[in-house]
């Protein structure tokens, strides 16, 4: 299990050049327009349910960002700040969950905070009721 840290400029570039991984009525003129945009986009955005320690869905979603083409090259050559092997941590969290030590497992997880973008801009599908 790897923890890959990328720089903020890279993340913002990927988000600015991303397209939704699925069609949402009202975001594009029609399905054909979305398909054209998706083919041209170097990044895809998908909103998946966040999960708790028991893998139950939570009431909010997390962004998954898929990269290809130019975005993939930039990720490998420019954006990557560090790569860490967190397999021992993942095993420790899993062992704590299996042992019923939920507080210890939760304390081992990294702190997550919402991303604050410098300039307000829409993130495709972030607030669309049809994406939930």
N, CA, C and O atoms as a Tinker XYZ file with bonds, in Angstrom:
   528  protein
     1  N      0.862000   -1.162000    0.000000    73     2
     2  CA     0.000000    0.000000    0.000000    64     1     3
     3  C      0.906000    1.221000    0.000000    63     2     4     5
     4  O      1.759000    1.378000    0.874000    81     3
     5  N      0.711000    2.087000   -0.993000    73     3     6
     6  CA     1.562000    3.265000   -1.119000    64     5     7
     7  C      0.771000    4.541000   -0.840000    63     6     8     9
     8  O     -0.395000    4.655000   -1.219000    81     7
     9  N      1.406000    5.483000   -0.185000    73     7    10
    10  CA     0.868000    6.830000    0.001000    64     9    11
    11  C      1.673000    7.733000   -0.919000    63    10    12    13
    12  O      2.870000    7.938000   -0.718000    81    11
    13  N      1.004000    8.266000   -1.922000    73    11    14
    14  CA     1.671000    9.122000   -2.899000    64    13    15
    15  C      1.241000   10.561000   -2.643000    63    14    16    17
    16  O      0.052000   10.880000   -2.677000    81    15
    17  N      2.215000   11.419000   -2.388000    73    15    18
    18  CA     1.946000   12.842000   -2.174000    64    17    19
    19  C      2.271000   13.577000   -3.464000    63    18    20    21
    20  O      3.347000   13.414000   -4.038000    81    19
    21  N      1.300000   14.403000   -3.915000    73    19    22
    22  CA     1.559000   15.234000   -5.090000    64    21    23
    23  C      1.447000   16.691000   -4.679000    63    22    24    25
    24  O      0.853000   17.014000   -3.650000    81    23
    25  N      2.024000   17.572000   -5.494000    73    23    26
    26  CA     1.957000   18.989000   -5.136000    64    25    27
    27  C      0.581000   19.563000   -5.470000    63    26    28    29
    28  O     -0.152000   19.033000   -6.305000    81    27
    29  N      0.263000   20.644000   -4.804000    73    27    30
    30  CA    -1.051000   21.263000   -4.943000    64    29    31
    31  C     -1.314000   21.750000   -6.369000    63    30    32    33
    32  O     -2.422000   21.601000   -6.882000    81    31
    33  N     -0.306000   22.327000   -7.000000    73    31    34
    34  CA    -0.485000   22.826000   -8.369000    64    33    35
    35  C     -0.887000   21.683000   -9.300000    63    34    36    37
    36  O     -1.731000   21.860000  -10.178000    81    35
    37  N     -0.291000   20.530000   -9.108000    73    35    38
    38  CA    -0.636000   19.370000   -9.927000    64    37    39
    39  C     -2.066000   18.924000   -9.709000    63    38    40    41
    40  O     -2.785000   18.636000  -10.666000    81    39
    41  N     -2.480000   18.865000   -8.459000    73    39    42
    42  CA    -3.856000   18.479000   -8.158000    64    41    43
    43  C     -4.840000   19.462000   -8.778000    63    42    44    45
    44  O     -5.836000   19.058000   -9.378000    81    43
    45  N     -4.559000   20.756000   -8.631000    73    43    46
    46  CA    -5.469000   21.755000   -9.191000    64    45    47
    47  C     -5.503000   21.683000  -10.717000    63    46    48    49
    48  O     -6.559000   21.880000  -11.319000    81    47
    49  N     -4.360000   21.404000  -11.351000    73    47    50
    50  CA    -4.344000   21.247000  -12.809000    64    49    51
    51  C     -5.218000   20.061000  -13.207000    63    50    52    53
    52  O     -6.032000   20.163000  -14.126000    81    51
    53  N     -5.048000   18.948000  -12.518000    73    51    54
    54  CA    -5.829000   17.752000  -12.842000    64    53    55
    55  C     -7.324000   18.013000  -12.669000    63    54    56    57
    56  O     -8.122000   17.614000  -13.518000    81    55
    57  N     -7.711000   18.675000  -11.586000    73    55    58
    58  CA    -9.123000   18.980000  -11.374000    64    57    59
    59  C     -9.665000   19.916000  -12.451000    63    58    60    61
    60  O    -10.786000   19.742000  -12.927000    81    59
    61  N     -8.867000   20.905000  -12.829000    73    59    62
    62  CA    -9.298000   21.869000  -13.844000    64    61    63
    63  C     -9.455000   21.226000  -15.218000    63    62    64    65
    64  O    -10.215000   21.720000  -16.050000    81    63
    65  N     -8.745000   20.130000  -15.460000    73    63    66
    66  CA    -8.789000   19.462000  -16.762000    64    65    67
    67  C     -9.555000   18.143000  -16.723000    63    66    68    69
    68  O     -9.463000   17.343000  -17.655000    81    67
    69  N    -10.305000   17.915000  -15.654000    73    67    70
    70  CA   -11.011000   16.647000  -15.478000    64    69    71
    71  C    -12.425000   16.691000  -16.042000    63    70    72    73
    72  O    -13.038000   17.750000  -16.179000    81    71
    73  N    -12.906000   15.520000  -16.357000    73    71    74
    74  CA   -14.284000   15.331000  -16.798000    64    73    75
    75  C    -14.913000   14.261000  -15.915000    63    74    76    77
    76  O    -14.218000   13.379000  -15.411000    81    75
    77  N    -16.214000   14.339000  -15.730000    73    75    78
    78  CA   -16.916000   13.308000  -14.971000    64    77    79
    79  C    -16.791000   11.959000  -15.667000    63    78    80    81
    80  O    -16.801000   11.886000  -16.896000    81    79
    81  N    -16.676000   10.902000  -14.889000    73    79    82
    82  CA   -16.549000    9.562000  -15.455000    64    81    83
    83  C    -17.889000    9.025000  -15.956000    63    82    84    85
    84  O    -17.925000    8.013000  -16.656000    81    83
    85  N    -18.980000    9.684000  -15.609000    73    83    86
    86  CA   -20.304000    9.259000  -16.061000    64    85    87
    87  C    -21.126000   10.488000  -16.464000    63    86    88    89
    88  O    -20.865000   11.604000  -16.015000    81    87
    89  N    -22.105000   10.259000  -17.306000    73    87    90
    90  CA   -22.955000   11.333000  -17.805000    64    89    91
    91  C    -23.931000   11.794000  -16.725000    63    90    92    93
    92  O    -24.572000   10.978000  -16.064000    81    91
    93  N    -24.034000   13.113000  -16.557000    73    91    94
    94  CA   -25.015000   13.711000  -15.652000    64    93    95
    95  C    -25.808000   14.736000  -16.459000    63    94    96    97
    96  O    -25.251000   15.698000  -16.988000    81    95
    97  N    -27.094000   14.514000  -16.541000    73    95    98
    98  CA   -27.961000   15.432000  -17.286000    64    97    99
    99  C    -27.844000   16.841000  -16.714000    63    98   100   101
   100  O    -27.869000   17.024000  -15.497000    81    99
   101  N    -27.717000   17.828000  -17.584000    73    99   102
   102  CA   -27.626000   19.217000  -17.155000    64   101   103
   103  C    -26.205000   19.747000  -17.062000    63   102   104   105
   104  O    -25.996000   20.959000  -17.103000    81   103
   105  N    -25.226000   18.859000  -16.939000    73   103   106
   106  CA   -23.834000   19.303000  -16.905000    64   105   107
   107  C    -23.345000   19.548000  -18.329000    63   106   108   109
   108  O    -22.569000   20.472000  -18.574000    81   107
   109  N    -23.799000   18.722000  -19.263000    73   107   110
   110  CA   -23.463000   18.864000  -20.683000    64   109   111
   111  C    -24.746000   19.002000  -21.491000    63   110   112   113
   112  O    -25.831000   18.681000  -21.008000    81   111
   113  N    -24.615000   19.478000  -22.714000    73   111   114
   114  CA   -25.781000   19.648000  -23.577000    64   113   115
   115  C    -26.496000   18.317000  -23.797000    63   114   116   117
   116  O    -27.725000   18.257000  -23.812000    81   115
   117  N    -25.716000   17.258000  -23.968000    73   115   118
   118  CA   -26.288000   15.927000  -24.167000    64   117   119
   119  C    -25.198000   14.873000  -23.943000    63   118   120   121
   120  O    -24.042000   15.209000  -23.689000    81   119
   121  N    -25.578000   13.609000  -24.040000    73   119   122
   122  CA   -24.636000   12.516000  -23.795000    64   121   123
   123  C    -23.479000   12.540000  -24.794000    63   122   124   125
   124  O    -22.342000   12.245000  -24.423000    81   123
   125  N    -23.747000   12.881000  -26.035000    73   123   126
   126  CA   -22.687000   12.922000  -27.056000    64   125   127
   127  C    -21.646000   13.992000  -26.717000    63   126   128   129
   128  O    -20.450000   13.774000  -26.906000    81   127
   129  N    -22.095000   15.140000  -26.219000    73   127   130
   130  CA   -21.158000   16.208000  -25.831000    64   129   131
   131  C    -20.285000   15.742000  -24.667000    63   130   132   133
   132  O    -19.082000   16.003000  -24.649000    81   131
   133  N    -20.889000   15.052000  -23.692000    73   131   134
   134  CA   -20.112000   14.510000  -22.572000    64   133   135
   135  C    -19.079000   13.501000  -23.081000    63   134   136   137
   136  O    -17.926000   13.531000  -22.650000    81   135
   137  N    -19.477000   12.614000  -23.987000    73   135   138
   138  CA   -18.548000   11.606000  -24.507000    64   137   139
   139  C    -17.367000   12.252000  -25.219000    63   138   140   141
   140  O    -16.232000   11.796000  -25.072000    81   139
   141  N    -17.619000   13.309000  -25.987000    73   139   142
   142  CA   -16.520000   14.018000  -26.658000    64   141   143
   143  C    -15.577000   14.637000  -25.632000    63   142   144   145
   144  O    -14.356000   14.545000  -25.760000    81   143
   145  N    -16.151000   15.262000  -24.622000    73   143   146
   146  CA   -15.343000   15.888000  -23.578000    64   145   147
   147  C    -14.548000   14.843000  -22.799000    63   146   148   149
   148  O    -13.385000   15.069000  -22.466000    81   147
   149  N    -15.164000   13.715000  -22.513000    73   147   150
   150  CA   -14.493000   12.644000  -21.777000    64   149   151
   151  C    -13.303000   12.099000  -22.563000    63   150   152   153
   152  O    -12.237000   11.866000  -21.992000    81   151
   153  N    -13.474000   11.897000  -23.856000    73   151   154
   154  CA   -12.371000   11.384000  -24.692000    64   153   155
   155  C    -11.191000   12.349000  -24.713000    63   154   156   157
   156  O    -10.040000   11.916000  -24.779000    81   155
   157  N    -11.462000   13.642000  -24.657000    73   155   158
   158  CA   -10.395000   14.645000  -24.735000    64   157   159
   159  C     -9.745000   14.934000  -23.382000    63   158   160   161
   160  O     -8.636000   15.464000  -23.331000    81   159
   161  N    -10.417000   14.594000  -22.299000    73   159   162
   162  CA    -9.936000   14.965000  -20.959000    64   161   163
   163  C     -8.788000   14.066000  -20.501000    63   162   164   165
   164  O     -8.857000   12.847000  -20.656000    81   163
   165  N     -7.731000   14.663000  -19.935000    73   163   166
   166  CA    -6.622000   13.875000  -19.408000    64   165   167
   167  C     -6.864000   13.371000  -17.980000    63   166   168   169
   168  O     -6.022000   12.676000  -17.411000    81   167
   169  N     -8.024000   13.727000  -17.406000    73   167   170
   170  CA    -8.349000   13.276000  -16.052000    64   169   171
   171  C     -9.852000   13.027000  -15.959000    63   170   172   173
   172  O    -10.649000   13.680000  -16.633000    81   171
   173  N    -10.220000   12.067000  -15.110000    73   171   174
   174  CA   -11.627000   11.740000  -14.878000    64   173   175
   175  C    -11.918000   11.835000  -13.389000    63   174   176   177
   176  O    -11.111000   11.436000  -12.548000    81   175
   177  N    -13.090000   12.374000  -13.087000    73   175   178
   178  CA   -13.531000   12.518000  -11.702000    64   177   179
   179  C    -14.681000   11.555000  -11.449000    63   178   180   181
   180  O    -15.596000   11.418000  -12.261000    81   179
   181  N    -14.608000   10.900000  -10.313000    73   179   182
   182  CA   -15.687000   10.021000   -9.877000    64   181   183
   183  C    -15.898000   10.266000   -8.392000    63   182   184   185
   184  O    -14.933000   10.367000   -7.634000    81   183
   185  N    -17.142000   10.361000   -7.976000    73   183   186
   186  CA   -17.472000   10.588000   -6.570000    64   185   187
   187  C    -17.974000    9.278000   -5.985000    63   186   188   189
   188  O    -19.029000    8.782000   -6.382000    81   187
   189  N    -17.226000    8.719000   -5.047000    73   187   190
   190  CA   -17.572000    7.443000   -4.425000    64   189   191
   191  C    -17.898000    7.647000   -2.953000    63   190   192   193
   192  O    -17.386000    8.569000   -2.318000    81   191
   193  N    -18.762000    6.772000   -2.407000    73   191   194
   194  CA   -19.064000    6.895000   -0.977000    64   193   195
   195  C    -17.801000    6.706000   -0.141000    63   194   196   197
   196  O    -17.013000    5.791000   -0.379000    81   195
   197  N    -17.626000    7.571000    0.823000    73   195   198
   198  CA   -16.552000    7.369000    1.802000    64   197   199
   199  C    -17.012000    6.231000    2.703000    63   198   200   201
   200  O    -18.212000    6.000000    2.846000    81   199
   201  N    -16.079000    5.529000    3.303000    73   199   202
   202  CA   -16.431000    4.362000    4.118000    64   201   203
   203  C    -15.825000    4.471000    5.514000    63   202   204   205
   204  O    -14.772000    5.078000    5.713000    81   203
   205  N    -16.522000    3.865000    6.471000    73   203   206
   206  CA   -16.002000    3.832000    7.834000    64   205   207
   207  C    -15.062000    2.640000    7.999000    63   206   208   209
   208  O    -14.762000    1.949000    7.024000    81   207
   209  N    -14.603000    2.397000    9.202000    73   207   210
   210  CA   -13.642000    1.319000    9.445000    64   209   211
   211  C    -14.214000   -0.068000    9.164000    63   210   212   213
   212  O    -13.458000   -1.015000    8.950000    81   211
   213  N    -15.544000   -0.196000    9.163000    73   211   214
   214  CA   -16.185000   -1.474000    8.839000    64   213   215
   215  C    -16.588000   -1.544000    7.369000    63   214   216   217
   216  O    -17.279000   -2.471000    6.947000    81   215
   217  N    -16.149000   -0.554000    6.598000    73   215   218
   218  CA   -16.426000   -0.443000    5.164000    64   217   219
   219  C    -17.887000   -0.138000    4.851000    63   218   220   221
   220  O    -18.346000   -0.369000    3.732000    81   219
   221  N    -18.618000    0.382000    5.837000    73   219   222
   222  CA   -19.987000    0.833000    5.602000    64   221   223
   223  C    -19.946000    2.216000    4.968000    63   222   224   225
   224  O    -19.121000    3.046000    5.350000    81   223
   225  N    -20.840000    2.479000    3.985000    73   223   226
   226  CA   -20.854000    3.808000    3.360000    64   225   227
   227  C    -21.224000    4.899000    4.357000    63   226   228   229
   228  O    -22.094000    4.711000    5.208000    81   227
   229  N    -20.558000    6.033000    4.242000    73   227   230
   230  CA   -20.859000    7.212000    5.048000    64   229   231
   231  C    -21.723000    8.157000    4.212000    63   230   232   233
   232  O    -21.831000    7.965000    3.001000    81   231
   233  N    -22.341000    9.172000    4.825000    73   231   234
   234  CA   -23.263000   10.036000    4.087000    64   233   235
   235  C    -22.595000   11.076000    3.190000    63   234   236   237
   236  O    -23.279000   11.951000    2.659000    81   235
   237  N    -21.304000   11.003000    3.013000    73   235   238
   238  CA   -20.620000   11.935000    2.118000    64   237   239
   239  C    -19.722000   11.144000    1.179000    63   238   240   241
   240  O    -19.458000    9.959000    1.383000    81   239
   241  N    -19.267000   11.829000    0.160000    73   239   242
   242  CA   -18.497000   11.158000   -0.883000    64   241   243
   243  C    -17.065000   11.662000   -0.934000    63   242   244   245
   244  O    -16.743000   12.759000   -0.479000    81   243
   245  N    -16.226000   10.822000   -1.502000    73   243   246
   246  CA   -14.815000   11.157000   -1.699000    64   245   247
   247  C    -14.514000   11.162000   -3.184000    63   246   248   249
   248  O    -15.088000   10.400000   -3.962000    81   247
   249  N    -13.614000   12.027000   -3.548000    73   247   250
   250  CA   -13.229000   12.161000   -4.943000    64   249   251
   251  C    -12.208000   11.096000   -5.319000    63   250   252   253
   252  O    -11.242000   10.856000   -4.594000    81   251
   253  N    -12.438000   10.465000   -6.459000    73   251   254
   254  CA   -11.423000    9.622000   -7.075000    64   253   255
   255  C    -11.051000   10.306000   -8.375000    63   254   256   257
   256  O    -11.919000   10.734000   -9.136000    81   255
   257  N     -9.783000   10.405000   -8.620000    73   255   258
   258  CA    -9.288000   11.114000   -9.788000    64   257   259
   259  C     -8.423000   10.167000  -10.604000    63   258   260   261
   260  O     -7.359000    9.743000  -10.155000    81   259
   261  N     -8.882000    9.841000  -11.795000    73   259   262
   262  CA    -8.128000    8.968000  -12.691000    64   261   263
   263  C     -7.349000    9.805000  -13.690000    63   262   264   265
   264  O     -7.863000   10.794000  -14.212000    81   263
   265  N     -6.118000    9.413000  -13.955000    73   263   266
   266  CA    -5.247000   10.182000  -14.848000    64   265   267
   267  C     -4.866000    9.364000  -16.073000    63   266   268   269
   268  O     -4.693000    8.147000  -15.999000    81   267
   269  N     -4.738000   10.059000  -17.204000    73   267   270
   270  CA    -4.246000    9.430000  -18.427000    64   269   271
   271  C     -3.522000   10.488000  -19.250000    63   270   272   273
   272  O     -3.576000   11.678000  -18.939000    81   271
   273  N     -2.853000   10.048000  -20.289000    73   271   274
   274  CA    -2.208000   10.978000  -21.204000    64   273   275
   275  C     -1.311000   11.983000  -20.510000    63   274   276   277
   276  O     -0.443000   11.623000  -19.714000    81   275
   277  N     -1.536000   13.264000  -20.829000    73   275   278
   278  CA    -0.703000   14.334000  -20.286000    64   277   279
   279  C     -0.725000   14.359000  -18.755000    63   278   280   281
   280  O      0.308000   14.588000  -18.126000    81   279
   281  N     -1.884000   14.128000  -18.161000    73   279   282
   282  CA    -1.975000   14.151000  -16.694000    64   281   283
   283  C     -1.132000   13.040000  -16.080000    63   282   284   285
   284  O     -0.478000   13.248000  -15.058000    81   283
   285  N     -1.143000   11.881000  -16.689000    73   283   286
   286  CA    -0.345000   10.759000  -16.189000    64   285   287
   287  C      1.149000   11.072000  -16.268000    63   286   288   289
   288  O      1.906000   10.789000  -15.340000    81   287
   289  N      1.553000   11.656000  -17.382000    73   287   290
   290  CA     2.965000   12.023000  -17.541000    64   289   291
   291  C      3.369000   13.066000  -16.509000    63   290   292   293
   292  O      4.419000   12.946000  -15.879000    81   291
   293  N      2.534000   14.093000  -16.334000    73   291   294
   294  CA     2.843000   15.144000  -15.355000    64   293   295
   295  C      2.892000   14.579000  -13.933000    63   294   296   297
   296  O      3.741000   14.969000  -13.131000    81   295
   297  N      1.985000   13.669000  -13.633000    73   295   298
   298  CA     1.965000   13.025000  -12.315000    64   297   299
   299  C      3.304000   12.350000  -12.041000    63   298   300   301
   300  O      3.890000   12.520000  -10.972000    81   299
   301  N      3.775000   11.594000  -13.007000    73   299   302
   302  CA     5.026000   10.846000  -12.827000    64   301   303
   303  C      6.257000   11.751000  -12.842000    63   302   304   305
   304  O      7.192000   11.541000  -12.069000    81   303
   305  N      6.261000   12.751000  -13.715000    73   303   306
   306  CA     7.468000   13.557000  -13.932000    64   305   307
   307  C      7.534000   14.863000  -13.143000    63   306   308   309
   308  O      8.626000   15.361000  -12.870000    81   307
   309  N      6.382000   15.424000  -12.774000    73   307   310
   310  CA     6.377000   16.762000  -12.181000    64   309   311
   311  C      5.706000   16.853000  -10.810000    63   310   312   313
   312  O      6.219000   17.534000   -9.922000    81   311
   313  N      4.582000   16.187000  -10.625000    73   311   314
   314  CA     3.760000   16.441000   -9.450000    64   313   315
   315  C      4.140000   15.632000   -8.221000    63   314   316   317
   316  O      3.902000   16.072000   -7.096000    81   315
   317  N      4.724000   14.461000   -8.416000    73   315   318
   318  CA     4.975000   13.570000   -7.285000    64   317   319
   319  C      6.047000   14.143000   -6.368000    63   318   320   321
   320  O      7.172000   14.408000   -6.789000    81   319
   321  N      5.675000   14.327000   -5.110000    73   319   322
   322  CA     6.574000   14.870000   -4.094000    64   321   323
   323  C      7.225000   13.732000   -3.315000    63   322   324   325
   324  O      8.424000   13.770000   -3.037000    81   323
   325  N      6.432000   12.719000   -2.965000    73   323   326
   326  CA     6.970000   11.586000   -2.212000    64   325   327
   327  C      6.096000   10.356000   -2.413000    63   326   328   329
   328  O      4.912000   10.453000   -2.733000    81   327
   329  N      6.712000    9.201000   -2.216000    73   327   330
   330  CA     6.016000    7.917000   -2.241000    64   329   331
   331  C      6.473000    7.159000   -1.002000    63   330   332   333
   332  O      7.667000    6.937000   -0.801000    81   331
   333  N      5.503000    6.762000   -0.169000    73   331   334
   334  CA     5.840000    6.038000    1.062000    64   333   335
   335  C      5.097000    4.707000    1.099000    63   334   336   337
   336  O      3.933000    4.622000    0.705000    81   335
   337  N      5.772000    3.685000    1.569000    73   335   338
   338  CA     5.141000    2.389000    1.784000    64   337   339
   339  C      4.417000    2.441000    3.127000    63   338   340   341
   340  O      5.056000    2.530000    4.175000    81   339
   341  N      3.088000    2.384000    3.095000    73   339   342
   342  CA     2.304000    2.424000    4.328000    64   341   343
   343  C      1.645000    1.069000    4.608000    63   342   344   345
   344  O      0.671000    0.983000    5.357000    81   343
   345  N      2.186000    0.024000    4.001000    73   343   346
   346  CA     1.647000   -1.317000    4.224000    64   345   347
   347  C      1.645000   -1.694000    5.704000    63   346   348   349
   348  O      0.636000   -2.208000    6.187000    81   347
   349  N      2.741000   -1.458000    6.450000    73   347   350
   350  CA     2.701000   -1.800000    7.881000    64   349   351
   351  C      1.581000   -1.057000    8.628000    63   350   352   353
   352  O      0.934000   -1.636000    9.500000    81   351
   353  N      1.354000    0.203000    8.297000    73   351   354
   354  CA     0.279000    0.967000    8.930000    64   353   355
   355  C     -1.083000    0.364000    8.585000    63   354   356   357
   356  O     -1.933000    0.208000    9.462000    81   355
   357  N     -1.292000    0.026000    7.313000    73   355   358
   358  CA    -2.560000   -0.577000    6.896000    64   357   359
   359  C     -2.807000   -1.882000    7.648000    63   358   360   361
   360  O     -3.931000   -2.162000    8.066000    81   359
   361  N     -1.770000   -2.665000    7.814000    73   359   362
   362  CA    -1.904000   -3.931000    8.559000    64   361   363
   363  C     -2.222000   -3.676000   10.030000    63   362   364   365
   364  O     -3.015000   -4.397000   10.634000    81   363
   365  N     -1.603000   -2.653000   10.598000    73   363   366
   366  CA    -1.855000   -2.321000   12.003000    64   365   367
   367  C     -3.296000   -1.844000   12.204000    63   366   368   369
   368  O     -3.947000   -2.234000   13.173000    81   367
   369  N     -3.790000   -1.009000   11.299000    73   367   370
   370  CA    -5.178000   -0.543000   11.377000    64   369   371
   371  C     -6.122000   -1.738000   11.257000    63   370   372   373
   372  O     -7.070000   -1.868000   12.032000    81   371
   373  N     -5.861000   -2.600000   10.291000    73   371   374
   374  CA    -6.706000   -3.780000   10.083000    64   373   375
   375  C     -6.721000   -4.669000   11.326000    63   374   376   377
   376  O     -7.778000   -5.144000   11.742000    81   375
   377  N     -5.556000   -4.890000   11.910000    73   375   378
   378  CA    -5.471000   -5.720000   13.114000    64   377   379
   379  C     -6.257000   -5.094000   14.267000    63   378   380   381
   380  O     -6.932000   -5.804000   15.012000    81   379
   381  N     -6.175000   -3.785000   14.417000    73   379   382
   382  CA    -6.915000   -3.102000   15.484000    64   381   383
   383  C     -8.421000   -3.232000   15.268000    63   382   384   385
   384  O     -9.165000   -3.459000   16.222000    81   383
   385  N     -8.875000   -3.091000   14.027000    73   383   386
   386  CA   -10.304000   -3.243000   13.727000    64   385   387
   387  C    -10.747000   -4.667000   14.052000    63   386   388   389
   388  O    -11.779000   -4.866000   14.693000    81   387
   389  N     -9.983000   -5.641000   13.617000    73   387   390
   390  CA   -10.340000   -7.050000   13.870000    64   389   391
   391  C    -10.361000   -7.366000   15.359000    63   390   392   393
   392  O    -11.135000   -8.216000   15.802000    81   391
   393  N     -9.521000   -6.694000   16.131000    73   391   394
   394  CA    -9.469000   -6.918000   17.580000    64   393   395
   395  C    -10.537000   -6.117000   18.329000    63   394   396   397
   396  O    -10.633000   -6.198000   19.553000    81   395
   397  N    -11.335000   -5.347000   17.594000    73   395   398
   398  CA   -12.373000   -4.542000   18.227000    64   397   399
   399  C    -11.854000   -3.268000   18.866000    63   398   400   401
   400  O    -12.558000   -2.639000   19.656000    81   399
   401  N    -10.633000   -2.881000   18.535000    73   399   402
   402  CA   -10.012000   -1.674000   19.098000    64   401   403
   403  C    -10.230000   -0.496000   18.145000    63   402   404   405
   404  O     -9.293000    0.016000   17.533000    81   403
   405  N    -11.475000   -0.090000   18.042000    73   403   406
   406  CA   -11.865000    0.918000   17.050000    64   405   407
   407  C    -11.207000    2.276000   17.304000    63   406   408   409
   408  O    -10.782000    2.943000   16.360000    81   407
   409  N    -11.122000    2.685000   18.562000    73   407   410
   410  CA   -10.507000    3.988000   18.859000    64   409   411
   411  C     -9.037000    3.990000   18.471000    63   410   412   413
   412  O     -8.542000    4.973000   17.919000    81   411
   413  N     -8.340000    2.904000   18.752000    73   411   414
   414  CA    -6.927000    2.815000   18.375000    64   413   415
   415  C     -6.788000    2.820000   16.858000    63   414   416   417
   416  O     -5.906000    3.486000   16.315000    81   415
   417  N     -7.654000    2.081000   16.174000    73   415   418
   418  CA    -7.609000    2.042000   14.708000    64   417   419
   419  C     -7.837000    3.437000   14.134000    63   418   420   421
   420  O     -7.108000    3.869000   13.241000    81   419
   421  N     -8.839000    4.137000   14.641000    73   419   422
   422  CA    -9.149000    5.484000   14.145000    64   421   423
   423  C     -8.001000    6.449000   14.410000    63   422   424   425
   424  O     -7.712000    7.315000   13.584000    81   423
   425  N     -7.348000    6.304000   15.558000    73   423   426
   426  CA    -6.235000    7.197000   15.905000    64   425   427
   427  C     -5.029000    6.991000   14.994000    63   426   428   429
   428  O     -4.207000    7.894000   14.843000    81   427
   429  N     -4.919000    5.824000   14.392000    73   427   430
   430  CA    -3.797000    5.541000   13.492000    64   429   431
   431  C     -3.976000    6.173000   12.110000    63   430   432   433
   432  O     -3.003000    6.376000   11.383000    81   431
   433  N     -5.212000    6.478000   11.760000    73   431   434
   434  CA    -5.492000    7.018000   10.430000    64   433   435
   435  C     -5.025000    8.465000   10.314000    63   434   436   437
   436  O     -5.044000    9.203000   11.299000    81   435
   437  N     -4.605000    8.877000    9.116000    73   435   438
   438  CA    -4.211000   10.278000    8.934000    64   437   439
   439  C     -5.426000   11.200000    9.072000    63   438   440   441
   440  O     -6.553000   10.807000    8.772000    81   439
   441  N     -5.182000   12.408000    9.522000    73   439   442
   442  CA    -6.245000   13.407000    9.637000    64   441   443
   443  C     -6.590000   13.886000    8.230000    63   442   444   445
   444  O     -5.707000   14.222000    7.441000    81   443
   445  N     -7.878000   13.913000    7.931000    73   443   446
   446  CA    -8.328000   14.393000    6.627000    64   445   447
   447  C     -9.059000   15.711000    6.809000    63   446   448   449
   448  O     -9.830000   15.885000    7.753000    81   447
   449  N     -8.807000   16.635000    5.892000    73   447   450
   450  CA    -9.504000   17.918000    5.909000    64   449   451
   451  C    -10.016000   18.206000    4.504000    63   450   452   453
   452  O     -9.396000   17.794000    3.524000    81   451
   453  N    -11.137000   18.906000    4.398000    73   451   454
   454  CA   -11.646000   19.254000    3.072000    64   453   455
   455  C    -10.641000   20.118000    2.318000    63   454   456   457
   456  O     -9.929000   20.923000    2.919000    81   455
   457  N    -10.590000   19.948000    1.025000    73   455   458
   458  CA    -9.704000   20.733000    0.175000    64   457   459
   459  C    -10.293000   22.123000   -0.004000    63   458   460   461
   460  O    -11.443000   22.267000   -0.419000    81   459
   461  N     -9.515000   23.133000    0.304000    73   459   462
   462  CA    -9.933000   24.515000    0.125000    64   461   463
   463  C     -9.276000   25.024000   -1.151000    63   462   464   465
   464  O     -8.067000   25.257000   -1.180000    81   463
   465  N    -10.061000   25.194000   -2.196000    73   463   466
   466  CA    -9.512000   25.696000   -3.454000    64   465   467
   467  C     -9.367000   27.205000   -3.377000    63   466   468   469
   468  O    -10.230000   27.897000   -2.837000    81   467
   469  N     -8.269000   27.709000   -3.920000    73   467   470
   470  CA    -7.957000   29.139000   -3.847000    64   469   471
   471  C     -9.053000   29.995000   -4.470000    63   470   472   473
   472  O     -9.446000   31.008000   -3.892000    81   471
   473  N     -9.542000   29.611000   -5.623000    73   471   474
   474  CA   -10.581000   30.380000   -6.303000    64   473   475
   475  C    -11.822000   29.505000   -6.429000    63   474   476   477
   476  O    -11.721000   28.335000   -6.798000    81   475
   477  N    -12.986000   30.058000   -6.125000    73   475   478
   478  CA   -14.197000   29.247000   -6.267000    64   477   479
   479  C    -14.383000   28.828000   -7.720000    63   478   480   481
   480  O    -14.283000   29.648000   -8.633000    81   479
   481  N    -14.648000   27.569000   -7.917000    73   479   482
   482  CA   -14.934000   27.056000   -9.253000    64   481   483
   483  C    -15.716000   25.763000   -9.089000    63   482   484   485
   484  O    -15.569000   25.074000   -8.080000    81   483
   485  N    -16.522000   25.438000  -10.041000    73   483   486
   486  CA   -17.292000   24.198000   -9.905000    64   485   487
   487  C    -16.388000   22.982000  -10.072000    63   486   488   489
   488  O    -15.493000   22.964000  -10.917000    81   487
   489  N    -16.635000   21.987000   -9.264000    73   487   490
   490  CA   -15.983000   20.697000   -9.450000    64   489   491
   491  C    -17.074000   19.787000   -9.973000    63   490   492   493
   492  O    -18.064000   19.530000   -9.289000    81   491
   493  N    -16.893000   19.310000  -11.168000    73   491   494
   494  CA   -17.947000   18.559000  -11.836000    64   493   495
   495  C    -18.560000   17.492000  -10.938000    63   494   496   497
   496  O    -17.876000   16.595000  -10.445000    81   495
   497  N    -19.870000   17.618000  -10.742000    73   495   498
   498  CA   -20.607000   16.618000   -9.999000    64   497   499
   499  C    -20.536000   16.749000   -8.495000    63   498   500   501
   500  O    -21.159000   15.961000   -7.783000    81   499
   501  N    -19.794000   17.720000   -7.987000    73   499   502
   502  CA   -19.586000   17.808000   -6.539000    64   501   503
   503  C    -20.871000   18.088000   -5.786000    63   502   504   505
   504  O    -21.044000   17.615000   -4.663000    81   503
   505  N    -21.772000   18.845000   -6.383000    73   503   506
   506  CA   -22.969000   19.208000   -5.641000    64   505   507
   507  C    -24.251000   18.783000   -6.342000    63   506   508   509
   508  O    -25.344000   19.138000   -5.900000    81   507
   509  N    -24.132000   18.038000   -7.414000    73   507   510
   510  CA   -25.322000   17.618000   -8.146000    64   509   511
   511  C    -26.051000   16.528000   -7.371000    63   510   512   513
   512  O    -25.460000   15.505000   -7.025000    81   511
   513  N    -27.314000   16.744000   -7.103000    73   511   514
   514  CA   -28.097000   15.756000   -6.356000    64   513   515
   515  C    -28.115000   14.416000   -7.075000    63   514   516   517
   516  O    -28.212000   13.373000   -6.428000    81   515
   517  N    -28.026000   14.423000   -8.382000    73   515   518
   518  CA   -28.067000   13.172000   -9.140000    64   517   519
   519  C    -26.799000   12.351000   -8.988000    63   518   520   521
   520  O    -26.767000   11.197000   -9.415000    81   519
   521  N    -25.749000   12.912000   -8.392000    73   519   522
   522  CA   -24.494000   12.173000   -8.210000    64   521   523
   523  C    -24.472000   11.360000   -6.927000    63   522   524   525
   524  O    -23.560000   10.556000   -6.734000    81   523
   525  N    -25.432000   11.541000   -6.058000    73   523   526
   526  CA   -25.376000   10.858000   -4.763000    64   525   527
   527  C    -25.896000    9.462000   -4.818000    63   526   528
   528  O    -25.910000    8.768000   -3.802000    81   527
